[in-house]
Amino acid sequence: MTHIPVVSIQRLDLAFAPRRWSFADERRAEIDAHFAMLRRGKPDLWNGRVLMLGEHALANGVLSGQFFETDFASLIAWKDWGTPDRSVTNCFAQGALQAADGAFLLGVMAPHTVNAGQIYFPSGTPEPGDVVGDAVDLAGSVLREVAEETGLGPDDFSAVPGWHVVLAGPRMALMQILRAPLDAEPLRRRILDHLASEQKPELADIRIVRGPADLDPKMQDFVLAFLGHWWR
């Protein structure tokens, strides 16, 4: 397990506040060259628009903060180059899918994705479509990503109120528990049937995790931190 802090909170108060990102502006040519190099190995990579978290605070059971818009190439370069600008955070929400028998289900990223082989809960980087008015709707982001990656919709699980915030340095993973009425094995089979029906699914497999014996080195540190927090 890891020593990454995990904090349970009641709600999110996240706003959209457009601004320039000096890292993306000042290193534009390098960023574009880096992304072009990545696309030579993974042609399906797409430089879409994403959201990153700037100023934020965690207090009194609430995570508050302001997101701004940038491009995926800048986010990937920032991550690959050791997160040189520590004034920003890669904040994303994950649907911690839990079966009726208590097991969690995680996805193995497909070979064509930027995080190929890595194992974590259904998730994605927030994007402009998650902005509702002046707010950033990460609960909606979770529903979208779970549907895209697993084929499961809101009628297939119940979202547990509250969030678990995993503070992994320049990354902040926001875990929302999604409880399904099926046990782990039939739930996994249902998701695998969905993956088999897609031409190019984001996930290559589904892993069932019941306890520490089921952990895998390919699981991200923030996933291990959350599971350790849950099992303690």
C-alpha positions in Angstrom: 0.0 0.0 0.0 1.0 3.7 -0.2 1.3 6.6 2.2 -0.8 8.9 0.0 -3.4 10.8 2.0 -7.1 10.0 1.4 -9.7 12.5 2.7 -13.5 11.8 2.8 -15.6 14.9 1.9 -19.3 15.6 1.5 -19.4 17.7 -1.6 -17.5 19.5 -4.4 -17.7 23.2 -5.2 -15.7 23.5 -8.4 -16.0 26.4 -10.8 -14.8 27.1 -14.4 -12.6 30.2 -14.6 -10.9 30.6 -18.0 -7.3 31.8 -18.1 -4.0 31.4 -19.9 -1.5 28.7 -18.8 2.0 30.1 -19.0 3.5 26.6 -19.3 1.4 25.8 -22.4 2.1 29.2 -23.9 5.9 29.4 -23.3 6.7 25.8 -24.4 4.2 25.5 -27.2 6.7 24.3 -29.9 8.2 21.7 -27.5 4.7 20.4 -26.5 3.6 20.1 -30.1 6.7 18.2 -31.0 6.3 15.9 -28.0 2.7 15.1 -28.9 3.7 14.4 -32.5 6.2 11.9 -31.3 3.6 10.2 -29.1 1.2 10.0 -32.0 3.8 8.2 -34.2 3.5 5.3 -31.7 -0.2 5.7 -31.0 -2.0 7.2 -34.0 -5.3 7.2 -32.2 -4.2 9.9 -29.7 -6.3 13.0 -30.1 -5.4 16.5 -28.9 -8.8 17.5 -27.5 -9.6 20.2 -25.0 -9.4 19.3 -21.3 -9.7 21.0 -17.9 -7.0 21.4 -15.2 -7.4 22.6 -11.7 -5.7 25.8 -10.5 -6.3 27.4 -7.1 -8.2 25.0 -4.8 -8.9 24.4 -1.1 -10.0 21.4 1.0 -11.8 22.4 4.2 -14.9 21.6 6.2 -15.8 18.6 4.1 -15.8 20.5 0.8 -13.3 20.6 -2.1 -13.5 24.0 -3.8 -11.4 25.3 -6.7 -11.3 26.7 -10.2 -10.7 24.8 -13.4 -9.3 26.3 -16.6 -9.2 24.9 -20.2 -6.1 23.7 -22.0 -5.2 21.1 -24.6 -4.5 17.4 -24.0 -1.0 17.7 -25.5 0.0 20.3 -22.9 -1.4 18.1 -20.1 0.5 15.0 -21.3 3.8 17.0 -21.8 3.4 18.4 -18.3 3.0 14.9 -16.9 5.8 13.4 -18.9 8.2 16.1 -18.0 7.8 15.7 -14.3 5.0 18.2 -13.7 7.2 21.3 -13.7 4.4 23.8 -12.9 3.2 22.9 -9.4 0.7 25.7 -9.3 -1.7 23.4 -11.3 -3.2 20.0 -10.5 -4.4 17.1 -12.7 -7.7 16.7 -10.9 -10.1 13.9 -12.2 -13.0 11.9 -11.0 -13.3 8.1 -11.0 -16.2 5.8 -10.6 -15.2 3.2 -7.9 -17.5 0.5 -9.2 -18.5 -1.8 -6.3 -20.4 -5.1 -6.8 -23.1 -6.3 -4.4 -20.7 -8.8 -2.9 -18.3 -6.0 -1.9 -15.7 -6.5 -4.6 -14.4 -3.6 -6.7 -14.1 -3.7 -10.5 -11.3 -2.0 -12.3 -10.4 -1.6 -16.0 -7.2 -2.5 -17.8 -6.5 0.2 -20.4 -6.4 -0.9 -24.0 -3.1 -0.9 -26.0 -4.1 2.0 -28.2 -4.6 4.4 -25.2 -2.0 6.7 -23.7 -2.0 4.7 -20.5 -2.0 1.3 -22.0 -1.9 -1.6 -19.5 -2.5 0.5 -16.5 -5.3 -0.5 -14.2 -7.8 1.9 -12.5 -11.4 2.7 -12.1 -13.4 4.1 -15.1 -12.4 7.8 -15.4 -11.3 10.5 -17.7 -9.8 14.0 -17.7 -12.5 16.6 -17.2 -13.5 18.4 -20.5 -15.4 21.5 -21.5 -18.6 19.4 -21.8 -18.5 19.0 -18.0 -19.0 22.8 -17.5 -22.5 23.6 -16.6 -23.0 27.3 -16.3 -20.0 28.5 -14.2 -19.6 25.1 -12.5 -17.6 21.9 -13.3 -19.8 18.8 -12.9 -17.5 16.0 -12.0 -20.4 13.7 -11.0 -21.6 14.0 -14.6 -18.1 13.3 -15.8 -18.1 10.1 -13.8 -21.4 9.0 -15.4 -20.1 9.7 -18.9 -16.8 7.9 -18.4 -18.4 4.8 -16.8 -20.9 4.6 -19.7 -18.2 5.0 -22.4 -15.8 2.5 -20.8 -18.2 -0.1 -19.4 -21.6 0.4 -21.0 -23.2 0.7 -17.6 -25.7 3.5 -17.1 -27.2 5.3 -14.0 -29.9 2.5 -13.7 -27.1 -0.1 -13.2 -25.7 1.3 -9.9 -26.4 3.8 -7.1 -23.9 6.6 -6.5 -23.1 6.8 -2.8 -23.2 10.4 -1.5 -19.8 12.0 -0.8 -16.3 11.6 -2.3 -12.9 10.2 -1.4 -10.1 12.7 -2.3 -6.8 11.0 -3.0 -4.0 13.6 -2.7 -1.3 12.1 -4.9 1.0 15.2 -5.3 0.3 16.9 -8.6 -2.6 14.5 -9.2 -5.9 14.6 -7.3 -8.2 11.6 -7.8 -11.8 12.1 -6.7 -13.4 8.7 -6.0 -17.2 8.2 -6.0 -18.5 4.9 -4.9 -20.9 3.4 -7.4 -22.7 0.3 -5.9 -24.2 -2.2 -8.4 -26.9 -4.8 -7.5 -25.0 -7.6 -9.3 -22.2 -9.6 -7.8 -18.7 -9.1 -9.2 -18.6 -12.1 -11.6 -21.8 -11.4 -13.5 -21.1 -7.7 -13.5 -17.7 -8.4 -15.0 -19.3 -10.6 -17.7 -21.8 -7.9 -18.6 -19.0 -5.4 -19.0 -16.9 -7.8 -21.1 -19.9 -8.4 -23.4 -20.1 -4.7 -23.9 -16.4 -4.4 -24.7 -16.6 -7.3 -27.2 -19.4 -5.4 -29.0 -17.2 -2.3 -29.5 -14.8 -1.8 -32.5 -12.1 -0.2 -30.4 -12.9 -0.3 -26.6 -10.9 1.8 -24.2 -10.6 -1.1 -21.8 -8.9 -4.4 -22.6 -10.1 -6.3 -19.5 -11.9 -6.0 -16.2 -10.2 -7.0 -12.9 -12.1 -8.0 -9.7 -10.4 -6.8 -6.5 -11.6 -8.3 -3.2 -8.6 -7.7 -1.0 -4.8 -7.1 -1.0 -4.1 -10.4 -2.6 -5.8 -9.1 -5.8 -3.6 -6.0 -6.2 -1.4 -5.6 -9.3 1.8 -3.6 -10.0 -0.1 -2.0 -12.9 -2.6 -0.4 -10.5 -1.9 3.4 -10.1 -0.7 4.6 -6.8 -3.9 6.6 -6.2 -5.9 3.5 -6.7 -3.8 1.6 -4.2 -4.2 4.5 -1.7 -7.9 4.5 -2.0 -8.3 0.7 -1.6 -5.9 0.7 1.4 -8.1 3.5 2.9 -11.2 1.5 2.2 -9.9 -1.8 3.7 -8.3 -0.4 6.8 
